[in-house]
């Protein structure tokens, strides 16, 4: 399914864990200059039963790695939009059921 990037800039997914929740924050990264249009995992936090933040699990920043594969790449290290990263599709499953992304975005 083609990814719809025209409406959402972020998506938070809450998963239960030991009587609390873990919130996974996905962020839409768009940078026309470096040909970047993708989603990446931002900060991950622990939340209480009311979904309020209680503790960082990961901090926002570099939690992935970019490798230069060709000399034609302009930007390949640092930041969240390394360049030439374009997401072409996405599928979302909830309880093993494929759902329409219009329900989320």
C-alpha positions as CSV (number, residue, x, y, z in Angstrom):
1,X,0.0,0.0,0.0
2,X,1.5,3.4,-0.9
3,X,2.3,5.5,2.2
4,X,0.2,8.6,2.7
5,X,2.5,11.4,3.9
6,X,0.1,14.3,3.2
7,X,-1.5,14.4,6.7
8,X,0.6,12.9,9.5
9,X,3.9,14.1,10.9
10,X,4.1,11.8,13.9
11,X,2.6,8.5,15.1
12,X,2.7,7.2,18.7
13,X,2.2,3.5,19.4
14,X,1.5,2.4,22.9
15,X,2.3,-1.2,24.0
16,X,1.5,-2.6,27.4
17,X,4.5,-3.6,29.6
18,X,4.4,-4.7,33.3
19,X,1.3,-2.7,34.2
20,X,2.5,0.4,32.3
21,X,2.9,1.3,28.7
22,X,5.9,1.8,26.3
23,X,5.3,4.7,23.8
24,X,7.1,4.3,20.5
25,X,7.3,7.7,18.7
26,X,7.6,7.5,14.9
27,X,8.4,10.8,13.1
28,X,7.9,11.7,9.5
29,X,11.1,13.1,8.1
30,X,10.8,15.2,4.9
31,X,13.8,17.0,3.3
32,X,13.5,17.8,-0.4
33,X,17.1,18.9,-0.7
34,X,18.5,15.6,0.4
35,X,15.7,13.4,-1.2
36,X,14.5,12.2,2.2
37,X,10.9,11.3,2.8
38,X,10.6,8.5,5.4
39,X,9.6,7.7,8.9
40,X,12.1,7.0,11.7
41,X,11.9,5.9,15.3
42,X,12.3,8.9,17.7
43,X,12.3,8.8,21.4
44,X,10.8,5.8,23.3
45,X,9.3,6.4,26.7
46,X,7.7,4.5,29.5
47,X,4.2,5.8,30.4
48,X,1.9,5.1,33.4
49,X,-1.6,3.8,33.1
50,X,-2.9,7.3,32.2
51,X,-0.4,7.4,29.3
52,X,1.7,10.2,31.0
53,X,5.5,10.0,30.5
54,X,7.4,8.5,33.5
55,X,10.8,7.6,32.1
56,X,13.0,7.7,29.0
57,X,13.9,4.3,27.5
58,X,15.8,5.9,24.6
59,X,16.6,9.6,23.9
60,X,15.9,11.3,20.6
61,X,18.9,11.2,18.4
62,X,21.1,8.8,16.5
63,X,19.8,5.3,17.1
64,X,20.5,4.1,13.6
65,X,23.4,4.1,11.3
66,X,23.9,5.4,7.7
67,X,26.6,4.0,5.5
68,X,27.9,5.8,2.4
69,X,27.4,3.5,-0.6
70,X,28.4,5.8,-3.5
71,X,30.3,9.0,-4.1
72,X,27.2,10.6,-5.6
73,X,25.6,10.8,-2.1
74,X,25.7,14.4,-0.7
75,X,24.7,13.7,2.9
76,X,25.2,10.3,4.5
77,X,26.1,10.9,8.2
78,X,24.4,12.7,11.1
79,X,21.0,14.1,11.5
80,X,17.7,12.3,10.9
81,X,17.5,12.8,7.1
82,X,20.6,11.3,5.6
83,X,19.5,11.6,2.0
84,X,18.1,9.3,-0.6
85,X,15.8,7.7,2.0
86,X,12.3,7.5,0.5
87,X,9.6,5.3,2.0
88,X,7.4,3.8,-0.7
89,X,5.0,1.7,1.3
90,X,3.6,0.9,4.7
91,X,1.4,-1.7,6.3
92,X,-0.1,-1.5,9.7
93,X,-1.3,-4.6,11.6
94,X,-3.3,-4.5,14.9
95,X,-3.9,-7.8,16.6
96,X,-2.7,-9.6,13.5
97,X,-5.2,-7.8,11.3
98,X,-4.2,-5.5,8.4
99,X,-5.9,-2.1,8.9
100,X,-6.4,0.8,6.5
101,X,-4.0,3.6,7.3
102,X,-6.8,6.1,6.9
103,X,-7.8,5.0,10.4
104,X,-4.5,6.4,11.7
105,X,-3.5,9.3,9.4
